[in-house]
């Protein structure tokens, strides 16, 4: 399992590097230590709010890497646990790297570890808008590149499409995206059962407002599926695996019909992953 997870992270990182139009300039071992085991990374993160390599507000983009990279975690993740690998990799290869923890609900106020991506996605998108503005002001850059995971592949597109973010985003890279909604038949069945008791798809999980919003057929997903999904001027790359056991079916991560959006199946790059 450790070897497979390390291979998956490495291959995905390679695809991300290609999508950012820059292959790694230095080896993993140069600079910060890079860990490829997600569980070990989570333990190492502990109560930390950022991962090594993130949120250096003195960092200035270079000619080689003119755009800062903003990392957007998934449901129940945060800036530290979700990006322990990628923050170090990007930092070691000359990028200015930033990450936020969004969507923290009031019930977590006393918790030493914050689980983000729980609250309303629209509110989270507004938090991302504020964070990107801070990154641009700090670095002097005109645009950022976004690398998102799971919910972090969907929420930023609300910012891009409905909150004026398109003019501030160049590359938009999605790991395990869910353009068509999450959960497939299972969430659809849950929504049907919930409707009988007065619950709507958007609030299927009372504590996790975002969870129901991501269900296929929710009011939020209906809005996200209406109109042009891939905003003009933004370069989208979707990286997905056929073995995804959360985004079901995995084909929810595939969106066709746009010249500025490409789809990359992980197994097409590494068949054994």
N, C-alpha and C positions, 0 to 999 in steps of 0.2 A: 504493500500500500504506500509506504514512504517513497519507494522508487517511482511508482506511478504518479504520485502527487507531485514529486519534484520534476518529473518529466513534463507533466501537464503545465506546471507553472513556467518552466523554462521555454517550452514551445510557445505558450501564450505570450510570454514576454518577447520572444523573437518576433512574433506576428505584430505585437504592439510597436516594437521598434521599427519594423518595416512601414507600418501605418503612419508613424510619425516622420517618415522619410529620412531616418537616420539610423544606421546600424550601430550597435554599441562600439564606442571608440576605445574602451578599456575593459579589461577582464573583470569578472565579478569580484575577484579578490582585491582589487585596487580600491582603496578608500574604505567605506563602511562594509561591515560583514553582511552578507546576504544569506538569509535563511529561507529554505524552500519548503519547510514543513509547516503547514498552516496551524496545526494544534500547538506545536512548540512555539511558533510565533505568537500565538494568542496568550500562552502562558508567560512568555517573555514580556509581552505588552503590559500585563497586569493592569494597574490603574493608570498607566500613562495615557496622556491625551493625544500624543502624536507619536509617530514612528520615526526612527533615525532617518534623517535626510529631508524631513518635511518642515515646512513653514519657517524657513530661514528668511526673515523679512529684510535681510541685508543683501540677499542674492540679486544679481543683475543678469539678465539674459545675455547671451553671447551671439555673435554672428552665426555660429554653427547651430545654436539652439535659441532662436529669437523669441520663442513663445514659452511662457511658464506652463507647466502641466498641473492641472487641478484634478485630484483623485476623488471620486465620489463613491462612497461605500454602498453596500446593500442593506437589506432589512436586518435589523438587530446587530449591525456592524458598527464600527466607528473609525475615526481617522487613524487610530493606532493598529487595532487588530486586523483590519481588512487589508492594510497596505504595507505590512512589515517587509515584504519582499520587494514590491515595486518601488517604494520610496527610495530604498537603498540603491536598487539597480539604476533608477533614473538619475539620482544624485551622483552616483559614481561615474555616470557617463555624461555629466556636464549640464544637466537640466536643473532649472529652478523648479522645485516640487512643492506643491501645497495640497493640503487636505483639510476638510471640515468634517465635523460630526453634526449632522442635521437630524431633524425629526425626533428629538428627545422629548418625551412626555413628562408632565408634571409629577407623575407617580414615581419618577426616577430621581427626584430632587435629592434624596438622602443617600442614594447609591453611589459608592466610590467608583463603580464602573458604569459608564453610560452606554446604553444600547440605542443606537440611532436608527433612523428609518422606520420609526414606529408611528409617528404622528401624521397628520393630514399631508398629502403629497404637495398640494398647492402651497401650503405654508412652508414646506421644505424647499420648494422651488424659489420662494422669495428669500429664504436664507441663503441659497446658492447664489442668487443674484447679488446680494449684499457682499458675499464672500469674494466673488469674482471681481467686483468693483474694487475691493480692498487689494486684491492681488495685482490688478492692473495699475492702481495708484502707486503701489509699493515698487513695482518693477519697471514702470514706465512703458510697458508693452502695450500694443494696440489690441491684441487678441490673446486668448489662452487656447490650449488644447485640453480637452476633457477625456479622461479615462474613467469609465464607470463600470461597476459590477452589479448585476442583478437589478434591484430597484434603482441603483445608480446609473442604469442605462436608460431608464424611462423618465424619471423625475427631471433630469436636465433638459429633456426635450420640451417639457412644459415651460421651463425658463426660456429656452431658445425660441419657441413658437409664440408664446403668449405674454412673455414679460420682457420682450425686446432683446433677448440674449443672442440672436443670430449674428448681429454685427460684432459681437465680442468673442465668438468661437470659430476657430479654424477647423481643427480636427476633432472629431467626436467618436471615440473608440469605445465600443461596448463589449464587455465580457459577460457571457451568458445573458444576452438580451431577451426581452419579452415584449416585443412590439405588438403582439396580438393578445396580450393578457396572460395571466399565469394560472396554472393548476388544471387547465383543460377540463375534462369531464368531472373530476373530483370536486372542484370548486363550483362548477355549474350545478351539481347535485346538491351541494351544501347550500347554495343560494336558493334552490327550489325549496328545500326543507325549511330554510330560514324564513322565506316569504310567507309560509303558512303560519308563522308565529310573529309576523310583523317586522322582521328584519329585512333590510334591503341589501343588495350585493355590496354596496359601498361601506356598510358597517357590520359585516359578518363577524368580525372579531372585535369586540368592544374596546379592548385595551390597545389593539393595533389598528388604528384607522387606515393606515396605508395598505394593510393586507387585503381588505375587501375591495379597496379601490383598484388594486391590480388584477382582480378577477375579470376574466373575459365577460363582457356584457354589462359591467358596472357603468354608472353614469360617467365616471372619470375616464374609463377606457373608451367609451363611446365618443367622448369629446376628443380624445387623443387619436382616435381612428378616423375622425372627420376632417376632411380637407387634405392639404398637402402634408404628409407625415415628415418627409425629409426637407427641412427648411433650405431655401436657396442660399448659396454662399457658404454652406457648412459641409465639410467632407466627412461622411459617416463610414465607419468600418464596423461590421458586426462579426464577432468571433464567438462561435458556439460549438458545443460538443453533442454528438448524438447520444451520449450516455448521461445527459443531464437528468437528475432525479428530483429536481425542484421545479424547473421550468418545464412543464409537461403539457403538450408534446414539445420536444426541443425545437421543432420547426416554428414555434412562436417567435424565435429569435431571427427568423429570416424575413426580410422585407424586400420585395422586388419592385421594379417599376420606376426607379430613380437613378439617373446617371451619376448622382453624387453620393450614392450609398452602395457599398459592396459588402458581400457576405463571404465569410471564410469559415469553413468547417474545419475544426481542429484536426480531425483525422485525415483531412486532405493534405495537411502539412506533415503530420506524423501518424502514419496508419496504425502504429502499435499503441498509441496513447488511448 
